[in-house]
Amino acid sequence: MKVKSRNRSARPAWLGASGELARLRELLAEAQATLSAIRKGEVDAVVVESTLGPQVYTLDGAEFDYRTLIESMNEGALVLTRSAVILYANAHFALMGERPLAKLMGCSLYDLLSAADQVTVGRLLKRPGKSGATTEVLLQRPASAPLPVRVSIQRFPGDVAKGMSIGMVVSDLTESRQREDLLRRLSHGLMQMQETERLRIATDLGDNIAQLLCSILVRCQLLADRLPASENGFQEETIEFVKLLRTTAEEVQRVSTDLRPHGLEILGLMPALRGVVAEFAERMGVSIQVDFARMSAPLPARLELALYRVLEEALRNVEQHARARHVSVTLRRRGLFVQLAIKDDGIGFDTSDQQAKALQEGRLGLLSMRERATAVGGSLDVKSKTSAGTEVRVNVPYLRQPRQSATVRDSPRGE
């Protein structure tokens, strides 16, 4: 069946009201037949009015089995003109958009999108010969909150200007977003558990084991001092034992400090960050430049801890992978955010290769750093080029709140 516009000439005036009534009945019958054909999938041509006059879009073979397949999909399916007029929509898309199927036919897809999403989708639709493009938008619904969806665009072969040119698959992202949110909550909760466990172990090491080692060290030193000169060999052995104990006690103290940044709790963010940088520079012998801007108010402890841990991880990456000769660390206020940037002149990596980028992010612990940033409402950005170094930037919200213990939070998200 073809749905097309008729060339209707004006009826003679002598027909009067009865003739007009007959014409209206004829139009109503035609409209009902058209709607019935659309609902039953019997339409193989649609006429769309445009500035160039009526445009006929044919749906060759509309009666074939592909209609059954498309109607049974759990995803939305659309056929559009180049100007985003909907020529065809399956029942699932109508369900997603909470609109009657009949009202979708012939309307513009843009009517279902926000202004920003209209620009995004319009840009993809107007790319000549561009297929396989995808983007994520919000499908506006009359009675519910906007639905997050992913649209995938495929151009059909044929005359783009006149024919049925664009197919679109619309996927509901609600469950995907929920799973991502759950994984994020679990990840943030895991990080909180790790910090709690670090605190417990650091307390055991610093308050218990370190004290026991110091007691043994003092007693061994007293023993070495009281040994007679005739026991020279035994005295030398005892002194070596004292040195070994002192080294062990220092190592325990270092591990305890790494697990629980005492400087962060006692001195504040900037001195603690300077301490990490100084220790790195001394250990690696790398030129390092520090530029910290003074903050008018301290950050909440959870934000300070996130910045501290990101700096630790970033410098660890420089040490293990970058082969850098120079590193710079800056801390700045950027509007409503505080930004910590770590930049090196090392070997870098190619971020244009998405697979290689994913492998590098896993190798460099960037995913862990990103989770630490998002757990406190921040973000992490990585810029890198092969043989041109890497820059890691973390932004956290600048909130003027009283400093609290970093180990006390209301939820796994740190909110």
C-alpha positions in Angstrom: 0.0 0.0 0.0 1.2 3.5 -0.8 0.3 6.5 1.3 0.4 9.5 -1.0 -1.0 13.0 -1.4 -3.9 13.4 -3.9 -4.2 16.2 -6.3 -7.5 17.6 -5.1 -9.2 20.2 -7.2 -11.7 22.6 -5.7 -15.3 21.3 -5.7 -18.0 23.3 -7.4 -19.8 25.8 -5.1 -23.2 24.4 -6.0 -22.4 21.2 -4.0 -22.8 23.3 -0.9 -22.7 21.9 2.7 -23.6 18.4 1.7 -20.7 18.2 -0.7 -18.3 19.6 1.9 -19.5 17.0 4.4 -18.9 14.2 1.9 -15.4 15.5 1.3 -14.6 15.5 5.0 -16.0 12.0 5.3 -13.7 10.9 2.5 -10.7 12.5 4.2 -11.5 10.8 7.5 -11.8 7.4 5.8 -8.5 7.9 4.1 -6.8 9.0 7.4 -8.2 5.9 9.2 -7.0 3.7 6.4 -3.6 5.2 6.6 -3.3 4.8 10.3 -4.5 1.2 10.1 -1.9 0.5 7.4 0.9 2.1 9.5 -0.1 0.1 12.6 -0.2 -3.2 10.5 3.1 -2.6 8.8 1.4 -2.5 5.4 2.9 0.9 4.3 5.6 0.8 1.6 5.7 4.5 0.9 5.3 7.7 2.9 5.0 11.3 1.6 6.7 13.9 3.7 6.1 17.6 3.0 9.3 19.7 2.8 10.5 23.0 1.4 11.2 21.2 -1.8 7.6 20.0 -2.1 6.3 16.5 -1.3 9.1 13.9 -0.9 8.2 10.2 -1.4 10.1 7.7 0.7 9.7 4.1 -0.3 10.0 1.1 2.0 10.7 -1.6 -0.5 9.7 -5.1 0.7 8.0 -3.8 3.8 6.1 -7.0 4.0 9.2 -9.2 4.5 10.1 -11.0 7.7 12.5 -8.2 8.8 9.5 -6.4 10.3 8.8 -9.3 12.5 12.4 -9.3 13.7 12.5 -5.6 14.3 9.2 -5.6 16.2 10.4 -8.3 18.4 13.6 -6.5 19.4 14.2 -5.3 23.0 15.7 -2.1 21.6 14.2 0.8 19.8 14.5 0.9 16.0 13.9 3.9 13.8 14.1 4.8 10.1 14.7 8.6 9.6 15.0 11.1 6.9 18.2 13.1 6.8 16.3 15.9 8.6 15.4 13.5 11.4 11.8 12.9 10.4 10.7 9.5 11.7 9.4 7.3 8.9 9.3 4.2 11.0 9.5 3.3 14.6 9.0 -0.1 16.3 6.8 -0.7 19.3 9.7 -0.9 21.7 10.8 2.6 20.9 7.3 3.9 21.4 7.4 2.2 24.8 10.7 3.8 25.7 9.4 7.2 24.7 6.1 6.8 26.4 4.3 7.9 23.2 1.7 6.2 21.0 3.3 4.6 18.0 1.0 6.4 15.5 2.0 9.8 16.9 5.7 9.1 16.3 5.3 8.5 12.6 6.1 11.7 10.7 7.2 13.6 13.7 10.8 14.8 14.2 13.2 12.9 16.4 14.4 16.3 17.7 11.1 16.7 19.4 12.2 13.9 21.7 15.6 15.4 22.6 16.9 18.3 24.6 18.4 21.2 22.8 22.0 20.0 23.6 21.2 16.5 22.4 19.6 17.8 19.2 22.9 19.5 18.3 24.8 16.3 19.0 22.5 14.0 17.0 22.0 16.5 14.2 25.8 16.7 13.7 26.0 12.9 13.3 23.0 12.7 11.0 24.5 15.3 8.6 27.9 13.7 8.3 27.9 12.5 4.6 28.4 8.8 4.3 29.2 8.4 8.0 27.9 5.1 9.4 28.4 3.3 12.7 28.5 6.5 14.8 27.2 6.2 18.3 26.4 8.7 21.1 24.6 8.8 24.4 21.6 11.1 24.8 18.6 11.6 27.1 15.2 10.6 25.6 12.7 13.1 26.8 9.4 11.5 28.1 6.1 13.3 28.9 5.4 11.6 32.3 8.7 10.3 33.5 12.3 11.4 34.0 14.5 11.5 30.8 15.7 8.0 29.8 19.5 7.6 29.1 19.9 5.9 25.8 22.7 5.1 23.3 21.9 5.7 19.6 23.7 3.9 16.9 23.4 5.3 13.4 23.6 3.4 10.1 23.1 4.8 6.7 21.2 2.8 4.1 22.5 2.6 0.5 20.8 4.7 -2.1 20.0 8.3 -2.8 20.5 10.1 0.4 18.5 13.2 -0.7 15.4 11.3 -1.7 15.5 7.8 -0.4 15.1 6.2 3.0 18.6 7.1 4.2 19.2 6.5 7.9 18.5 3.7 10.4 18.9 4.1 14.1 19.0 1.6 17.0 18.2 3.1 20.4 19.4 1.1 23.5 18.2 1.7 27.0 21.2 2.5 29.3 19.3 2.4 32.6 20.5 -1.0 33.7 24.0 -0.3 32.5 24.1 3.0 34.4 22.8 1.2 37.5 25.5 -1.5 37.2 28.2 1.2 36.8 26.9 3.0 39.8 26.9 -0.2 41.9 30.4 -1.0 40.8 31.5 2.5 41.6 30.0 2.3 45.1 31.6 -1.1 45.7 35.0 0.3 44.5 34.7 3.3 46.8 33.6 1.1 49.7 36.7 -1.1 49.0 39.0 1.9 49.1 37.5 2.9 52.4 38.0 -0.5 53.8 41.6 -0.4 52.6 42.2 2.9 54.3 40.6 1.5 57.5 42.8 -1.6 57.4 45.9 0.5 56.7 45.2 2.6 59.8 44.8 -0.6 61.9 48.0 -2.1 60.6 49.9 1.2 61.0 48.7 1.5 64.5 49.8 -2.0 65.3 53.2 -1.4 63.8 53.8 2.1 65.2 52.3 1.7 68.7 53.1 -1.9 69.4 55.8 -3.5 67.3 58.0 -0.4 67.0 57.9 0.1 70.8 58.9 -3.6 71.3 61.8 -3.2 68.9 62.9 0.0 70.7 62.8 -1.8 74.0 64.9 -4.7 72.6 67.3 -2.2 71.1 67.8 -0.4 74.4 68.4 -3.7 76.3 70.9 -4.9 73.6 72.8 -1.6 73.8 73.0 -1.9 77.6 74.2 -5.5 77.2 76.9 -4.4 74.7 78.1 -1.6 77.1 78.3 -4.0 80.1 80.3 -6.7 78.3 83.9 -6.9 79.6 86.8 -6.1 77.3 87.8 -9.8 77.4 84.6 -10.6 75.5 85.6 -8.5 72.5 84.3 -10.9 69.8 80.9 -11.2 71.5 80.8 -7.5 72.1 81.3 -6.8 68.4 78.5 -9.3 67.5 76.2 -7.6 69.9 76.9 -4.2 68.4 76.1 -5.6 64.9 72.9 -7.0 66.4 72.0 -3.5 67.8 72.6 -2.0 64.3 70.3 -4.5 62.7 67.6 -3.8 65.3 67.9 -0.1 64.7 67.5 -0.6 60.9 64.5 -2.9 61.5 62.9 -0.3 63.8 63.4 2.4 61.2 61.9 0.3 58.5 58.9 -0.5 60.6 58.4 3.2 61.2 58.7 3.9 57.5 56.1 1.3 56.6 53.8 2.6 59.3 54.2 6.2 57.9 53.4 5.0 54.4 50.3 3.2 55.6 49.1 6.2 57.6 50.3 9.6 56.5 51.0 11.2 59.9 52.2 14.4 58.3 48.8 14.8 56.6 47.0 14.5 59.9 49.3 16.7 61.9 50.8 19.3 59.5 48.2 19.5 56.7 48.1 18.9 53.0 50.9 21.0 51.6 53.7 19.9 54.1 52.6 16.3 53.6 52.8 16.6 49.8 56.2 18.3 50.0 57.4 15.4 52.2 56.3 12.9 49.6 58.0 14.9 46.8 61.2 15.4 48.8 61.5 11.7 49.6 61.0 10.8 45.9 63.6 13.3 44.8 66.1 12.0 47.3 65.5 8.4 46.4 65.5 8.8 42.6 67.9 11.7 42.1 65.4 13.3 39.7 65.1 17.0 39.2 61.7 18.0 40.6 59.9 21.4 40.6 57.2 22.1 43.2 54.7 25.0 42.9 52.0 25.0 45.6 49.5 27.9 45.9 48.4 28.8 49.3 44.8 27.8 50.1 42.6 30.3 52.0 41.0 27.4 54.0 41.9 23.7 54.6 40.2 21.0 52.6 38.2 18.2 54.2 40.4 15.4 55.3 38.9 12.9 52.8 39.8 15.3 49.9 43.3 15.8 51.3 43.8 12.0 51.5 42.6 11.5 47.9 45.2 14.1 46.7 47.9 12.6 48.8 47.3 9.1 47.5 47.1 10.2 43.9 50.5 12.0 44.2 52.0 8.8 45.8 50.7 6.7 42.9 51.7 9.1 40.2 55.3 9.4 41.5 55.4 5.6 41.8 54.5 5.4 38.1 57.2 7.9 37.3 59.7 5.8 39.2 58.7 2.5 37.7 57.8 3.3 34.1 58.5 6.9 32.9 62.3 7.0 32.8 61.9 10.7 33.4 64.7 13.3 34.1 62.4 16.1 35.3 59.1 16.1 37.2 56.9 19.0 38.2 54.2 19.0 40.8 51.7 21.9 41.0 48.7 22.6 43.3 46.3 25.3 42.3 42.8 26.7 42.9 40.8 26.4 39.7 37.4 28.1 40.3 35.4 25.8 42.4 38.0 23.1 42.3 41.5 22.4 43.6 43.8 20.9 40.9 46.9 18.8 41.6 49.0 18.2 38.4 52.0 15.8 38.1 54.0 16.2 34.9 57.1 14.3 33.7 59.3 14.3 30.6 59.4 10.5 30.3 58.6 8.0 27.6 54.8 8.5 27.7 52.3 6.4 25.8 49.9 6.8 22.9 46.4 7.7 24.1 44.9 7.6 20.6 45.1 3.8 20.6 42.2 2.9 22.9 43.3 -0.7 23.5 46.9 0.3 24.3 45.5 3.1 26.5 43.4 0.7 28.5 46.4 -1.6 29.0 48.5 1.3 30.1 45.9 2.6 32.5 45.7 -0.7 34.1 49.5 -1.0 34.2 50.0 2.5 35.6 47.2 2.3 38.2 45.4 5.2 36.6 42.0 3.4 37.1 42.7 3.4 40.9 43.7 7.1 40.8 40.5 7.9 38.9 38.4 6.0 41.4 40.0 7.9 44.3 39.1 11.1 42.6 35.5 10.2 41.8 35.0 8.9 45.3 35.3 12.5 46.6 33.3 14.1 43.7 36.4 14.9 41.6 37.8 13.8 38.3 41.1 12.7 36.8 42.5 13.5 33.4 45.6 12.0 31.8 47.4 13.5 28.8 50.4 11.6 27.3 52.3 11.2 24.0 54.9 8.7 23.1 58.4 10.2 23.9 56.7 13.4 25.1 55.9 12.6 28.7 52.7 12.3 30.7 50.6 14.7 32.7 48.1 13.6 35.4 45.6 16.1 36.6 43.2 15.5 39.5 40.5 18.0 40.3 38.6 17.9 43.6 35.8 20.3 44.8 37.0 23.1 47.0 34.6 22.8 49.9 35.1 25.0 53.0 34.4 22.4 55.6 35.9 21.6 59.0 38.7 19.1 58.8 37.7 15.7 60.1 39.4 12.4 60.5 40.1 10.8 57.1 38.8 7.5 58.5 35.3 8.6 59.3 32.8 8.8 56.5 29.1 8.6 56.2 29.0 6.2 53.2 31.3 4.2 50.9 31.1 7.0 48.4 32.7 9.3 50.8 29.7 11.7 50.6 
